[in-house]
Amino acid sequence: MSLFFDEQWFDAHLRAAGLSRSDVATALGLSPSQIEDLWKDQRELRAQDVRILAALIGAPPAEVAARAGISTPVPREQGSDAAALAERMEQMEKLLIEIRDLVRKLATSR
């Protein structure tokens, strides 16, 4: 993990992908001066920025986050979020059924 933004690594990967810092600015919806702040380690990348930048340069998001500096968040995999949400929804549905059954039982016991 880099302590600071690894400017050389990012520039090399952009060159290899045939892209420029201007392309990064466009993809992230930032101004060129904001991109320069990233490269000078004066602005932090957000998890969604890491995901977009990783896709641009063809590198794993975890490596992009590691090369972007010590406090850069690694984005979660989107598929795992959906699976976790589906599992949680199933658990909640079971709990609601249990609550409904308890309410019915209480209502009929009076």
Secondary structure, 3 states (H helix, E strand, C coil): CCCCCCHHHHHHHHHHCCCCHHHHHHHHCCCHHHHHHHHCCCCCCCHHHHHHHHHHHCCCHHHHHHHCCCCCCCCCCHHHHHHHHHHHHHHHHHHHHHHHHHHHHHHHCC
